[in-house]
């Protein structure tokens, strides 16, 4: 599931030139394809979070997988920029169903002292997407058209739907017993938002995804058009980055189970900011691109599983879905803003402006986590209003 859901998002960046050429769309507008996805994902995540707290994660994972598979098949019928925009928005709806439920499931199923390890392995599905899915998808897009990578991920998501149906259990955890109405959901979100750590982690997610959106979305275009890296080399770049991520992810999770989450989160933010600043100065050929992109993926791996594991312990089981959905929705708004302004930055001031804005955002996240986010200890069940 993680392989398919993440790869269908990541593939957008390396096949952006093919999409723009096939749909006759200027570079400055292509960022809106990511924006439509992230906005709908954020809205759907907010809606689905309370539902998963009441009815369980398994049902949401099933519905999300099936919906994502269906929408990915719809990419075969895209014939204009408008239709691509609509289909990517629908993919965001499916992504909103999956994002919060996947991390919440880890919090339900594993004790806190094992969640770093579990998240590390689950997030390695994203790395495998980079290793296999992105290079193959890029080659398919270059050879047969941009629709083919999405059809490939539609097939793997169909398999994931069957796997969830037959093998994923519903953990026995505390559920939200209150009546599910618009008024009760809004009240519960307001109560959740008054918890200081929830506000901090939501802002951290916003800054993290803002930096990713500004930095990553136009990176392949810059590499191909300015540095002169070929399309095949761009595909292999994601392979190298995925290899680094799949090695570092599980290791980072296990280390965070022992030494705590915050040291890895803060150090990875600082490291990522440095990588962003160095990008336009260091990358002059494909070999330097391999090295720097691999380092960037290591920084991502060091941050993601520890941060997600920390978040699962900030609230009770019956509010975990709401917390993850709130944080992910805030993060996707950051991604939406990042990809929305990335095109203007890139076309007006060059890619160095993208790297600078991305670095400032990720440094701000490091300060926020270091100074204000608490470090839970043990398998805790904090008290939450409601």
C-alpha positions as CSV (number, residue, x, y, z in Angstrom):
1,X,0.0,0.0,0.0
2,X,2.7,2.5,1.0
3,X,4.7,1.6,-2.2
4,X,1.7,2.4,-4.4
5,X,0.3,5.4,-2.5
6,X,3.7,7.2,-2.3
7,X,5.0,6.3,-5.7
8,X,1.9,7.7,-7.5
9,X,2.7,11.1,-5.8
10,X,6.5,11.1,-6.2
11,X,6.3,10.1,-9.9
12,X,4.7,13.5,-10.6
13,X,8.0,15.3,-10.2
14,X,10.2,13.2,-12.6
15,X,7.5,13.0,-15.3
16,X,6.5,16.7,-15.2
17,X,8.3,17.4,-18.5
18,X,6.3,14.6,-20.2
19,X,3.0,15.8,-18.7
20,X,3.7,19.4,-19.8
21,X,4.6,18.4,-23.3
22,X,1.7,16.0,-23.8
23,X,-0.9,18.4,-22.4
24,X,0.7,21.5,-23.9
25,X,0.9,23.1,-20.5
26,X,3.5,25.8,-19.5
27,X,5.9,25.1,-16.7
28,X,4.4,27.7,-14.4
29,X,1.1,25.9,-14.3
30,X,2.3,22.4,-13.6
31,X,2.7,23.0,-9.9
32,X,-1.1,23.2,-9.6
33,X,-1.4,19.5,-10.3
34,X,0.3,18.9,-7.0
35,X,-1.7,21.7,-5.4
36,X,-5.1,20.1,-6.4
37,X,-3.9,16.8,-4.9
38,X,-2.7,18.2,-1.6
39,X,-5.8,20.4,-1.0
40,X,-8.2,17.6,-1.5
41,X,-6.1,15.3,0.6
42,X,-6.1,17.8,3.5
43,X,-9.9,18.1,3.3
44,X,-10.5,14.4,3.2
45,X,-8.0,13.7,6.0
46,X,-9.9,16.0,8.3
47,X,-13.2,14.2,7.5
48,X,-11.8,10.7,7.7
49,X,-9.9,11.1,11.0
50,X,-12.9,11.0,13.4
51,X,-14.5,8.2,11.3
52,X,-11.5,6.0,11.8
53,X,-11.5,6.7,15.5
54,X,-15.1,5.5,15.7
55,X,-15.2,2.6,13.2
56,X,-11.6,1.4,13.2
57,X,-8.6,1.8,10.8
58,X,-9.1,-1.4,8.8
59,X,-12.3,-0.2,7.2
60,X,-10.7,3.1,6.2
61,X,-7.6,1.4,4.8
62,X,-9.9,-0.9,2.7
63,X,-11.9,2.0,1.4
64,X,-8.9,4.2,0.7
65,X,-7.0,1.4,-1.2
66,X,-10.0,0.6,-3.4
67,X,-10.7,4.3,-4.1
68,X,-7.1,5.0,-5.0
69,X,-6.9,2.0,-7.3
70,X,-10.0,3.2,-9.2
71,X,-8.8,6.8,-9.5
72,X,-5.4,5.6,-10.8
73,X,-7.1,3.7,-13.5
74,X,-9.0,6.9,-14.5
75,X,-5.6,8.5,-15.5
76,X,-5.9,6.4,-18.7
77,X,-8.7,8.8,-19.9
78,X,-6.9,12.1,-19.2
79,X,-6.7,14.2,-22.4
80,X,-6.2,17.8,-21.2
81,X,-4.7,19.8,-18.3
82,X,-8.2,20.3,-16.8
83,X,-9.0,16.6,-16.8
84,X,-5.5,15.8,-15.3
85,X,-6.2,18.5,-12.6
86,X,-9.6,16.8,-11.7
87,X,-8.1,13.3,-11.6
88,X,-5.2,14.4,-9.4
89,X,-7.8,16.0,-7.0
90,X,-9.7,12.7,-6.8
91,X,-6.4,10.9,-6.1
92,X,-6.0,13.4,-3.2
93,X,-9.4,12.3,-1.8
94,X,-8.2,8.7,-1.8
95,X,-4.8,9.8,-0.3
96,X,-6.6,11.6,2.5
97,X,-8.3,8.4,3.4
98,X,-5.0,6.5,3.6
99,X,-2.5,8.9,5.1
100,X,-3.8,9.3,8.6
101,X,-5.2,5.8,9.0
102,X,-1.9,4.1,8.1
103,X,0.2,5.9,10.8
104,X,-2.7,5.6,13.3
105,X,-2.8,1.8,12.7
106,X,0.8,1.6,13.8
107,X,0.0,3.5,16.9
108,X,-2.9,1.1,17.6
109,X,-1.1,-2.1,16.8
110,X,2.4,-1.6,18.3
111,X,3.6,-0.4,21.8
112,X,5.3,3.0,21.8
113,X,8.7,1.4,22.3
114,X,8.4,-0.5,19.0
115,X,6.6,2.2,16.9
116,X,9.9,3.6,15.5
117,X,10.9,0.2,14.2
118,X,7.4,-0.5,12.8
119,X,7.2,3.0,11.1
120,X,10.7,2.6,9.7
121,X,9.8,-0.6,8.0
122,X,6.4,0.6,6.7
123,X,7.9,3.8,5.4
124,X,10.5,1.7,3.6
125,X,7.6,1.0,1.2
126,X,8.1,4.6,0.0
127,X,11.8,3.9,-0.5
128,X,11.0,0.8,-2.6
129,X,8.7,3.0,-4.7
130,X,11.7,5.2,-5.4
131,X,14.0,2.2,-6.1
132,X,11.6,0.4,-8.5
133,X,8.4,2.4,-9.1
134,X,9.9,5.7,-10.0
135,X,12.6,4.6,-12.5
136,X,10.2,2.2,-14.2
137,X,7.5,4.8,-14.2
138,X,9.9,7.4,-15.7
139,X,10.9,5.0,-18.5
140,X,7.3,4.1,-19.2
141,X,6.4,7.8,-19.4
142,X,9.3,8.6,-21.7
143,X,8.6,5.7,-24.0
144,X,4.8,5.3,-24.0
145,X,3.3,8.4,-22.4
146,X,2.7,9.9,-18.9
147,X,-0.5,7.8,-18.3
148,X,1.4,4.5,-18.1
149,X,3.1,5.0,-14.7
150,X,-0.3,5.6,-13.1
151,X,-1.8,2.5,-14.6
152,X,1.1,0.5,-13.2
153,X,0.5,1.8,-9.7
154,X,-3.2,1.1,-10.2
155,X,-2.4,-2.5,-10.6
156,X,-0.2,-2.6,-7.5
157,X,-2.8,-0.7,-5.5
158,X,-5.4,-3.3,-6.5
159,X,-3.1,-6.0,-5.1
160,X,-2.7,-3.9,-1.9
161,X,-6.5,-3.7,-1.6
162,X,-6.7,-7.5,-1.6
163,X,-3.8,-7.8,0.9
164,X,-5.5,-5.5,3.3
165,X,-8.8,-7.4,2.9
166,X,-7.3,-10.8,3.7
167,X,-4.4,-10.0,6.1
168,X,-4.8,-6.7,8.0
169,X,-6.6,-7.1,11.3
170,X,-8.5,-4.5,13.3
171,X,-6.5,-3.7,16.5
172,X,-8.4,-3.9,19.8
173,X,-8.1,-0.4,21.1
174,X,-10.2,2.3,22.7
175,X,-12.7,3.7,20.2
176,X,-14.6,7.0,20.2
177,X,-18.0,6.2,21.6
178,X,-19.5,9.6,21.1
179,X,-22.1,10.3,18.4
180,X,-20.6,11.2,15.1
181,X,-22.1,14.5,13.9
182,X,-20.6,17.6,12.3
183,X,-21.1,19.5,15.5
184,X,-19.3,16.9,17.7
185,X,-16.5,16.5,15.2
186,X,-15.9,20.3,15.1
187,X,-16.0,20.4,18.9
188,X,-13.5,17.6,19.2
189,X,-11.1,19.2,16.7
190,X,-11.3,22.5,18.7
191,X,-10.5,20.6,21.9
192,X,-7.7,18.9,20.2
193,X,-6.3,22.1,18.8
194,X,-6.1,23.6,22.4
195,X,-3.5,21.0,23.3
196,X,-0.1,22.8,23.0
197,X,1.8,19.8,21.6
198,X,-0.8,19.2,18.9
199,X,-0.5,22.8,17.6
200,X,3.3,22.5,17.6
201,X,3.4,19.2,15.7
202,X,0.9,20.5,13.2
203,X,3.0,23.5,12.5
204,X,6.1,21.3,12.2
205,X,4.2,19.2,9.6
206,X,3.3,22.4,7.8
207,X,6.9,23.6,7.6
208,X,8.2,20.2,6.6
209,X,5.9,19.7,3.7
210,X,6.2,23.4,2.6
211,X,10.0,22.8,2.3
212,X,9.4,19.5,0.3
213,X,6.9,21.1,-2.0
214,X,9.2,24.1,-2.8
215,X,12.3,22.0,-3.2
216,X,11.4,18.7,-4.9
217,X,8.7,19.5,-7.4
218,X,10.9,21.4,-9.8
219,X,14.2,19.6,-9.1
220,X,13.9,17.2,-12.1
221,X,13.1,20.1,-14.4
222,X,16.1,22.0,-13.2
223,X,18.4,18.9,-13.5
224,X,17.3,18.2,-17.1
225,X,17.0,21.8,-18.4
226,X,19.9,23.6,-16.6
227,X,22.4,20.9,-15.4
228,X,21.8,18.8,-18.5
229,X,21.1,15.5,-16.9
230,X,19.2,13.1,-19.2
231,X,15.7,11.6,-18.5
232,X,17.2,8.2,-17.9
233,X,19.7,9.6,-15.4
234,X,16.8,11.4,-13.6
235,X,15.1,8.1,-13.2
236,X,18.2,6.5,-11.8
237,X,18.6,9.4,-9.4
238,X,15.4,8.3,-7.6
239,X,16.8,4.7,-7.6
240,X,19.9,5.9,-5.7
241,X,17.8,8.0,-3.3
242,X,15.5,5.1,-2.6
243,X,18.4,2.8,-1.8
244,X,19.7,5.3,0.7
245,X,16.2,5.7,2.2
246,X,15.4,2.0,2.5
247,X,18.6,1.4,4.4
248,X,18.3,4.5,6.7
249,X,14.6,4.3,7.4
250,X,14.3,1.1,9.5
251,X,17.7,1.9,11.2
252,X,16.4,5.4,12.2
253,X,13.3,3.9,13.6
254,X,15.1,1.4,15.8
255,X,17.6,4.1,17.0
256,X,14.8,6.4,17.9
257,X,13.2,3.7,20.0
258,X,16.4,3.7,22.1
259,X,17.6,7.3,22.3
260,X,14.4,9.2,21.7
261,X,12.7,10.8,18.7
262,X,13.7,14.5,19.0
263,X,17.5,14.1,18.4
264,X,17.0,12.4,15.1
265,X,14.3,14.8,14.0
266,X,16.2,17.9,14.8
267,X,19.5,16.7,13.3
268,X,17.8,15.6,10.1
269,X,16.1,19.0,9.7
270,X,19.4,20.8,10.0
271,X,21.1,18.3,7.6
272,X,18.3,18.7,5.0
273,X,18.5,22.5,5.2
274,X,22.3,22.3,4.4
275,X,21.6,19.9,1.5
276,X,19.0,22.3,0.1
277,X,21.4,25.3,0.3
278,X,24.2,23.4,-1.4
279,X,22.1,21.9,-4.2
280,X,22.6,24.6,-6.9
281,X,26.3,25.1,-6.0
282,X,27.4,21.5,-5.8
283,X,25.4,19.7,-8.5
284,X,27.2,20.3,-11.7
285,X,27.0,16.7,-13.1
286,X,25.0,13.5,-12.5
287,X,27.5,12.0,-10.0
288,X,27.2,15.0,-7.6
289,X,23.4,14.8,-8.1
290,X,23.5,11.1,-7.0
291,X,25.5,11.9,-3.8
292,X,23.4,14.9,-2.8
293,X,20.1,13.3,-3.5
294,X,21.0,10.2,-1.6
295,X,22.0,12.4,1.4
296,X,18.7,14.2,1.1
297,X,16.8,10.9,1.3
298,X,18.8,9.8,4.3
299,X,17.7,13.1,6.0
300,X,14.1,12.4,5.2
301,X,14.4,8.8,6.6
302,X,15.9,10.1,9.8
303,X,13.0,12.4,10.3
304,X,9.8,10.7,9.2
305,X,9.5,7.5,11.3
306,X,10.7,9.1,14.6
307,X,8.3,12.1,14.0
308,X,5.3,9.8,13.3
309,X,6.1,7.6,16.2
310,X,6.3,10.6,18.6
311,X,3.0,11.9,17.3
312,X,1.1,8.6,18.1
313,X,1.8,9.1,21.8
314,X,0.6,12.6,22.1
315,X,-3.1,11.7,22.5
316,X,-5.3,8.8,23.5
317,X,-6.2,5.9,21.2
318,X,-9.7,7.3,20.6
319,X,-8.2,10.6,19.3
320,X,-5.2,9.3,17.4
321,X,-6.9,9.3,14.0
322,X,-8.0,12.9,14.5
323,X,-4.5,14.0,15.5
324,X,-2.9,12.3,12.5
325,X,-5.5,13.7,10.2
326,X,-5.1,17.2,11.6
327,X,-1.3,17.1,11.3
328,X,-1.4,15.6,7.8
329,X,-4.0,18.1,6.6
330,X,-1.9,20.9,7.9
331,X,1.2,19.4,6.2
332,X,-0.6,19.0,2.9
333,X,-1.7,22.7,3.1
334,X,2.1,23.4,3.5
335,X,2.8,21.2,0.4
336,X,0.0,22.9,-1.5
337,X,1.5,26.3,-0.7
338,X,5.0,25.1,-1.5
339,X,4.1,23.6,-4.9
340,X,1.9,26.6,-5.7
341,X,4.7,29.1,-5.3
342,X,7.4,26.8,-6.6
343,X,6.5,27.5,-10.2
344,X,6.7,31.3,-9.8
345,X,10.0,31.1,-7.9
346,X,11.5,28.8,-10.5
347,X,10.4,30.7,-13.5
348,X,11.1,34.2,-12.1
349,X,14.2,33.8,-9.9
350,X,15.6,30.4,-10.8
351,X,15.9,27.2,-8.8
352,X,18.2,28.8,-6.2
353,X,15.1,30.6,-4.8
354,X,13.4,27.3,-4.4
355,X,16.3,25.8,-2.4
356,X,16.6,28.9,-0.2
357,X,12.9,29.0,0.7
358,X,12.9,25.3,1.4
359,X,16.0,25.5,3.6
360,X,14.5,28.4,5.7
361,X,11.3,26.4,6.3
362,X,13.1,23.2,7.4
363,X,15.4,25.2,9.7
364,X,12.3,26.7,11.3
365,X,10.9,23.2,11.9
366,X,14.2,22.2,13.6
367,X,13.8,25.2,16.0
368,X,10.2,24.4,16.7
369,X,10.7,20.7,17.5
370,X,13.9,21.4,19.5
371,X,12.4,24.0,21.8
372,X,8.7,23.3,22.1
373,X,7.7,19.7,21.2
374,X,7.7,17.3,24.2
375,X,9.4,13.9,24.1
376,X,7.0,11.2,25.3
377,X,8.4,8.3,27.2
378,X,7.0,4.8,27.5
379,X,3.7,3.5,26.3
380,X,1.6,6.4,27.4
381,X,-2.1,7.2,27.2
382,X,-2.4,11.0,27.7
383,X,-5.6,12.5,29.0
384,X,-7.5,14.4,26.3
385,X,-10.7,16.4,26.7
386,X,-13.7,14.5,25.5
